[in-house]
Amino acid sequence: EEDALRRDFTVNALFLDPSRDLILDHTDGLRDLRARVIRTIGEPRVRFREDPVRILRAVKFAGRLGFTIEPETFAAMAETAGDLVRAAPPRLLEEI
C-alpha cells in the first residue's frame, strides 16, 4: 500500500497479487481506468511541485491511452508548468 501511495497517478498504482489472481487497488485506480481518466494520487499541486516531470508523464499517459485528464489535475498542471525548467534535461527527455 505504501508503494501504491508513492505512485504518481491512480492508474499506475494498481498491483497484481498473482498468488490470488487479485488486483490490489489502494487508490481507486480501477475506477479511473474504467473511466479512462488520469488523476494524481494526493493533492495535484503538491505532487507536481514535488516533481514537475509528472506533468509530462500525465500528458504521455493520456495521449498514449486515449484518456482524459481529471479537471483538478489538469488545472494543477497548468499552474505548475513553469516548474519544468527545474527538471534535469535527461529526465525530461526520458518522458518525451
Backbone as a ProteinNet text record, in pm:
[ID]
protein_1_A
[PRIMARY]
EEDALRRDFTVNALFLDPSRDLILDHTDGLRDLRARVIRTIGEPRVRFREDPVRILRAVKFAGRLGFTIEPETFAAMAETAGDLVRAAPPRLLEEI
[TERTIARY]
82.5	0	86.5	196.6	286.6	342.8	382	436.2	329.7	207.7	99.8	78.7	82.2	56.6	170.1	287.4	400.1	394.9	310.8	299.9	242.1	254.4	207.1	55.5	3.1	-136.6	-206.9	-336.3	-413.7	-402.7	-400.7	-399.3	-265.5	-159.3	-33.3	3	-98.9	-79.2	-152.5	-187.1	-253.8	-148.3	-172.2	-80.1	-156.9	-86.9	-146.1	-85.7	-170.9	-127.4	-146.5	-39.5	-55.1	-94.3	-61.7	-97	-248.3	-314.3	-460.5	-533	-455.1	-511.5	-606.5	-553.6	-633.4	-562.6	-636.2	-580.9	-593	-480.8	-478.5	-490.3	-590.9	-622	-641.9	-536.9	-541	-576.8	-593.9	-612.7	-733.9	-821.9	-936.2	-891.1	-778.4	-726.4	-814.1	-880.1	-969.1	-1084.7	-1136.9	-1245.6	-1197	-1076.5	-1023.4	-985.7	-937.9	-905.8	-1031.8	-1138.4	-1265.8	-1320.1	-1300	-1348.5	-1251.4	-1133	-1028.6	-984.7	-949.9	-914	-777.3	-694.3	-567.1	-591.2	-559.6	-580.4	-458.5	-409.1	-296	-339.7	-242.7	-262.6	-223.8	-314.4	-287.2	-324	-284.5	-318.1	-233.8	-297.3	-222.3	-114.3	-142.2	-41.5	81.5	59.4	171.3	253	184.8	253.9	335.8	280.1	354	466.3	450.5	559.9	673.9	640.8	743.8	827.8	760.8	829.7	754.2	798.2	727.2	726.6	817.4	819.5	689.9	620.7	490.7	392.6	409.4	322.8	335.5	458.3	480.8	431.3	449.4	404.3	252.6	180.7	34.1	-7.3	58.7	27.6	59.2	171.2	211.5	108.2	68.3	-32.2	-163.6	-209.5	-337.1	-330.4	-221.7	-207.4	-196.4	-114.1	-94	-218.1	-288.2	-400.8	-535.8	-536.5	-662.5	-749.3	-685	-756	-769.8	-860.1	-869.5	-796.2	-766.9	-702.5	-808.5	-821.6	-920.3	-902.2	-1010.8	-1000.8	-909.1	-913.7	-826.2	-679.5	-654	-518.4	-471.9	-558.8	-523.8	-495.6	-578.6	-558	-424.2	-389.4	-261.5	-144.9	-161.6	-57	-31	-138.2	-124.2	-59.4	-98.4	-46.3	102.3	146.6	284.7	376.8	328.4	408.8	540.9	543.9	667.8	778.1	742.4	842.1	922.5	878.3	951.6	1094.7	1123.2	1259.3	1355.3	1303.7	1387.4	1428.5	1359.9	1385	1513.6	1581.7	1704.4	1669.3	1744.5	1716.2	1705	1790.8	1774.1	1638.6	1587	1455.9	1345.4	1357.8	1259.2	1260.5	1379.2	1393.9	1334.6	1358.3	1306.5	1153.3	1086.8	941.4	888.7	969.4	926	955.6
-119.8	0	125.6	124.6	240.7	269.7	165.2	184.6	242.8	195.7	246.9	395.8	438.1	578.1	669.9	614.9	695.8	713.9	638.8	649.5	785	818.5	947.9	952.7	850.3	852	724.4	736.3	622.1	501	524	411.7	338.5	401.2	326.3	286.5	281	233.8	102.3	35.5	-94.1	-204.4	-301.9	-414	-544.4	-647.4	-779.8	-872.1	-938.6	-1045.5	-1175.3	-1228.4	-1345.1	-1471.7	-1477.7	-1598.4	-1607.4	-1493	-1491.7	-1445.6	-1413.2	-1359.7	-1245	-1148.2	-1038.5	-906.3	-807.9	-674	-598.7	-543.2	-464	-317.2	-251.8	-114.9	-30	41.8	124.9	270.2	304.6	445.4	467.6	371.4	378.6	387.2	325.6	325.6	250.6	143.9	70	158.2	238.3	330.9	425.5	482.2	574.4	503.4	381.7	304.1	281.4	242.4	219.3	349.5	460.2	590.6	655.6	593.5	643.4	784	796.8	926.9	917.5	1020.5	1034.2	1128.1	1079.8	1156.7	1135.6	1241.8	1227.4	1158	1100	1048.2	1161.3	1201.6	1314.1	1445.9	1553.4	1688.5	1720.6	1746.1	1761.7	1869.3	1986.4	2093.4	2053.4	1989.6	1942.8	1840	1746.5	1639.6	1695.2	1793.1	1849.2	1941	2004.4	2086.8	1997.2	1881.5	1785.7	1739.5	1711.7	1660.6	1705.9	1817	1869.8	1776.6	1680.6	1586.4	1505.4	1498.9	1430.4	1494.1	1621.3	1689.5	1621.3	1600.4	1533.8	1390.2	1324.6	1185.7	1177.9	1273.3	1274.8	1290	1381.3	1403.4	1277.9	1215.4	1094.3	982.9	958.4	854.5	886.2	1009.7	1047.5	1030	1074.6	1063.8	920.9	842.6	704	619.1	643.7	558.3	612.9	737.2	797.8	833.3	865.3	902.5	1053.6	1099.7	1242.2	1268	1393.1	1431	1495.5	1446.1	1494.9	1645.7	1724.4	1871	1931.1	1882.3	1938.8	1909.1	1791	1754.3	1843.5	1864.9	1948.9	2092.7	2145.8	2283.2	2294.3	2194.6	2195.8	2186.2	2110.4	2100.8	2237.9	2308	2441	2538	2529.4	2620.4	2598.5	2474.4	2442.4	2416.3	2434	2404.3	2480.1	2600.5	2677.8	2610.8	2518.5	2446.6	2345.9	2317.7	2222	2265.9	2394.8	2441.9	2392	2350.7	2297.2	2151.6	2084.1	1941.9	1921	1814.1	1779.6	1740	1792.1	1760.2	1609.8	1523.1	1379.8	1323.9	1375	1328.9	1376.4	1498.1	1549.5	1465.8	1437.8	1359.2	1220	1161.3	1026.6	1022.7	1127.1	1130.6	1160.3	1228	1260.2	1142.2
0	0	0	76.9	80.8	-57.5	-130.4	-264.3	-356.9	-346.7	-430.9	-407	-282.9	-249.9	-292.5	-321.1	-370.5	-522	-588.2	-734.4	-773.4	-899.8	-949.5	-967.4	-1033.6	-1077.4	-1034	-1014.1	-964.3	-1056.1	-1187.1	-1280.5	-1285.8	-1235.7	-1232.8	-1090	-1004.1	-867.2	-844.4	-952	-942.1	-936.7	-852	-838.7	-855.4	-901	-915.2	-811.3	-737.4	-647	-724.8	-787.6	-873.9	-797.9	-670.7	-595.3	-573.1	-570	-552.6	-678.5	-783.8	-908	-876.4	-800.2	-748.3	-774.7	-822	-840.1	-708.5	-663.5	-540.9	-580.4	-528.1	-567.9	-443.3	-405	-284.7	-315.8	-443.5	-482.1	-572.7	-583.5	-676	-821.6	-850	-985.9	-1084.8	-1038.6	-1129.4	-1175.1	-1084.7	-1120.5	-1231.1	-1212.4	-1311.6	-1441	-1431.6	-1551.2	-1635	-1568	-1638.6	-1698.3	-1626.7	-1674.9	-1773.1	-1789.3	-1879.9	-1841.1	-1711.5	-1653.5	-1586.5	-1607.7	-1537.4	-1419.6	-1298.9	-1176.3	-1085.9	-1025.9	-934.5	-806.1	-740.8	-605.7	-512.5	-429	-340.4	-406.4	-342.8	-390.3	-513.9	-628.9	-754.2	-751.8	-697.5	-698.3	-618.9	-506.8	-424.7	-502	-565.2	-638.1	-754.9	-828.1	-941	-894.8	-782.5	-727.4	-679.5	-623.6	-580.5	-698.2	-809.7	-928.4	-1053.4	-1113.2	-1229.7	-1351.2	-1356.2	-1468.8	-1472.9	-1360.7	-1358.5	-1457	-1484.9	-1582.3	-1717.9	-1760.6	-1889.6	-1886.5	-1773.9	-1760.3	-1774.2	-1716.4	-1727.5	-1873.6	-1943.5	-2085.1	-2165.2	-2134.4	-2205.8	-2186.7	-2062.1	-2037.1	-2107.3	-2094.9	-2157.2	-2308.5	-2368.7	-2513.7	-2562.5	-2497.2	-2540.2	-2519.6	-2410.5	-2375.3	-2420.1	-2469.6	-2508.8	-2388.7	-2276	-2153.6	-2147.4	-2062.5	-2033	-1901.5	-1875.5	-1750.2	-1662.3	-1543.2	-1446.6	-1429.2	-1422.2	-1422.3	-1314.9	-1192.7	-1088.6	-1119.4	-1170.4	-1211	-1325.5	-1423.8	-1538.2	-1494.1	-1405.7	-1356.2	-1283.7	-1205	-1133.7	-1231.9	-1338.7	-1441.1	-1502.3	-1536.3	-1597	-1498.8	-1373.7	-1271.8	-1243.3	-1251.5	-1213.6	-1332.6	-1454	-1573.4	-1576	-1520.3	-1517.4	-1437.8	-1351	-1271	-1353.1	-1474.6	-1557.5	-1585.7	-1579.7	-1602.9	-1495	-1380.4	-1271.8	-1295.5	-1385.9	-1407.6	-1487.2	-1455.8	-1527.7	-1671.4	-1769.3	-1909.6	-1938.6	-1882	-1911.4	-1865.1	-1754.9	-1706.8	-1800.1	-1850.9	-1945.9	-2073.3	-2122.9	-2245	-2226.3	-2111.1	-2083.1	-2094.6	-2050.8	-2056.1	-2196.5	-2275.6	-2412.3	-2502.3
[MASK]
++++++++++++++++++++++++++++++++++++++++++++++++++++++++++++++++++++++++++++++++++++++++++++++++

